[in-house]
Amino acid sequence: MTTPWDTFLAAHPAGSICDADDGSTVYEWRRGRRHLTVYVDAGVADYIQSWGSNIALEMDDGIIDTDEGAAALWQWLEGSL
């Protein structure tokens, strides 16, 4: 079964990939001040998006669970949202 995350990664290879201490795989993209980090573990993809250093005002997080959600994250990263 293909997940929204699988579809997303196939279309947008990561700029950085590494393994985290907890066993998850971490993917990261950067476009200027916009950063998108995705943690994948057991088929679940959690993300953090940031556009500054203020945790309360310039960061968001969630789960990539639909193709539409994955596409919206990429559009945000590219600056079209």
Contacts in CASP RR format, 6 or more apart in sequence:
PFRMAT RR
TARGET T0000
AUTHOR 0000-0000-0000
METHOD contacts of the structure
MODEL  1
MTTPWDTFLAAHPAGSICDADDGSTVYEWRRGRRHLTVYVDAGVADYIQS
WGSNIALEMDDGIIDTDEGAAALWQWLEGSL
3 43 0 8 1.000
3 45 0 8 1.000
4 45 0 8 1.000
4 64 0 8 1.000
4 65 0 8 1.000
4 66 0 8 1.000
4 67 0 8 1.000
4 69 0 8 1.000
4 70 0 8 1.000
5 38 0 8 1.000
5 40 0 8 1.000
5 43 0 8 1.000
5 45 0 8 1.000
5 64 0 8 1.000
5 70 0 8 1.000
7 67 0 8 1.000
7 70 0 8 1.000
8 45 0 8 1.000
8 64 0 8 1.000
8 67 0 8 1.000
8 70 0 8 1.000
8 71 0 8 1.000
8 73 0 8 1.000
8 74 0 8 1.000
9 27 0 8 1.000
11 74 0 8 1.000
12 29 0 8 1.000
12 74 0 8 1.000
14 27 0 8 1.000
14 28 0 8 1.000
14 29 0 8 1.000
14 38 0 8 1.000
15 27 0 8 1.000
15 28 0 8 1.000
15 29 0 8 1.000
15 30 0 8 1.000
16 26 0 8 1.000
16 27 0 8 1.000
16 28 0 8 1.000
16 29 0 8 1.000
17 25 0 8 1.000
17 26 0 8 1.000
17 27 0 8 1.000
17 28 0 8 1.000
18 25 0 8 1.000
18 26 0 8 1.000
19 25 0 8 1.000
19 26 0 8 1.000
20 26 0 8 1.000
20 39 0 8 1.000
22 41 0 8 1.000
23 41 0 8 1.000
24 39 0 8 1.000
24 40 0 8 1.000
24 41 0 8 1.000
25 39 0 8 1.000
25 40 0 8 1.000
25 41 0 8 1.000
26 37 0 8 1.000
26 38 0 8 1.000
26 39 0 8 1.000
26 40 0 8 1.000
27 37 0 8 1.000
27 38 0 8 1.000
27 40 0 8 1.000
28 35 0 8 1.000
28 36 0 8 1.000
28 37 0 8 1.000
28 38 0 8 1.000
29 35 0 8 1.000
29 36 0 8 1.000
29 77 0 8 1.000
30 36 0 8 1.000
31 77 0 8 1.000
31 78 0 8 1.000
31 79 0 8 1.000
33 51 0 8 1.000
33 52 0 8 1.000
34 49 0 8 1.000
34 50 0 8 1.000
34 51 0 8 1.000
34 76 0 8 1.000
34 77 0 8 1.000
34 79 0 8 1.000
35 48 0 8 1.000
35 49 0 8 1.000
35 50 0 8 1.000
35 51 0 8 1.000
36 47 0 8 1.000
36 48 0 8 1.000
36 49 0 8 1.000
36 73 0 8 1.000
36 74 0 8 1.000
36 76 0 8 1.000
36 77 0 8 1.000
37 47 0 8 1.000
37 48 0 8 1.000
37 49 0 8 1.000
37 50 0 8 1.000
38 45 0 8 1.000
38 46 0 8 1.000
38 47 0 8 1.000
38 64 0 8 1.000
39 45 0 8 1.000
39 46 0 8 1.000
39 47 0 8 1.000
39 48 0 8 1.000
40 46 0 8 1.000
44 63 0 8 1.000
45 63 0 8 1.000
45 64 0 8 1.000
45 65 0 8 1.000
46 61 0 8 1.000
46 62 0 8 1.000
46 63 0 8 1.000
46 64 0 8 1.000
47 61 0 8 1.000
47 62 0 8 1.000
47 63 0 8 1.000
47 64 0 8 1.000
47 73 0 8 1.000
48 59 0 8 1.000
48 60 0 8 1.000
48 61 0 8 1.000
48 62 0 8 1.000
49 59 0 8 1.000
49 60 0 8 1.000
49 61 0 8 1.000
49 73 0 8 1.000
49 76 0 8 1.000
49 77 0 8 1.000
50 58 0 8 1.000
50 59 0 8 1.000
50 60 0 8 1.000
51 58 0 8 1.000
51 59 0 8 1.000
52 58 0 8 1.000
52 59 0 8 1.000
64 70 0 8 1.000
64 73 0 8 1.000
72 81 0 8 1.000
75 81 0 8 1.000
END
